[in-house]
Amino acid sequence: MTDVMDASRTVPVIVDFWATWCGPCKQLGPTLEKLVLAAKGALKLVKIDIDRNPAIAGQLRVQSIPAVYAFFQGRPVDFFVGALPDSQIKAFVDRLLKASGAAGGAPGDGIEEALEEARHLLEAGDAATASEIYGEILAHEPGHGGAYAGLARSLIGVGDLEHARQMLDHPPEDLAKDKAVLAVRAALEVAEQTLSVGPVADLRAKVAANPADHQVRLDLALALFADNQREAAVDELLESIRRDREWNEQAARKQLVKFFEVFGPTDPLTISSRRRLSSILFA
């Protein structure tokens, strides 16, 4: 805790898991040491012999060595396994320096790195960790629209729709019309819709039994969306539109447009689905 977690509050800490019998570890170690020394205090290196410290290695689920983890601000931010080429190790170190603002980057570089990391975590399904990162960004820059939207999206990801609704109903005045915040509002509306639909398997069975039941097909699309099966959700709505575009005052088309708002205009699925929608409407 002292050498890694606490120390990482000040500078990034690189943790090198190794063993005396590991040949690649002996090749990697000197390279890491050289790069850390060259950083002149902007980084710290901690070496852990897995044979002497199996519990620590187990905590991070280290299964093969060399394994190198980087910690900053009390959390893991990057890692690699195996003896990489020197150029890739240097790139790993440079990312840490940039994230900590120690590489002479422009103001805000660290925030952009943190935003990218949080986005990847959110896409990977780790909304809880993503929310922590977005919260840290907002602590440094309270008016950051991307971080505010990201935190709301993370709350949706962990199922805390109530707090996400509070955030989006009462955003800072200068963020009320922020495009990222508006997109998350659409995501929240869809998430709230999904609360009333049944399991995907049950809805699939009902659609198979009665393909003309547009309400069940719409519910299936929402259930698929909630299950992160985005393309399948779009397919169901397009099929409903193909069968009867005017059903329930074009409810399927309106739901599809809501999906597009959530995905964003540049998402490949939005672009391809708009093309498919046009081909149905103008056939």
Helices and strands as residue ranges (DSSP letters): I 2-6, G 7-9, E 13-18, H 23-38, E 44-49, H 54-59, E 67-72, E 75-81, H 86-100, H 109-123, H 127-140, H 145-157, H 161-169, G 173-175, H 179-194, H 200-209, H 214-226, H 230-243, H 251-263, H 268-281
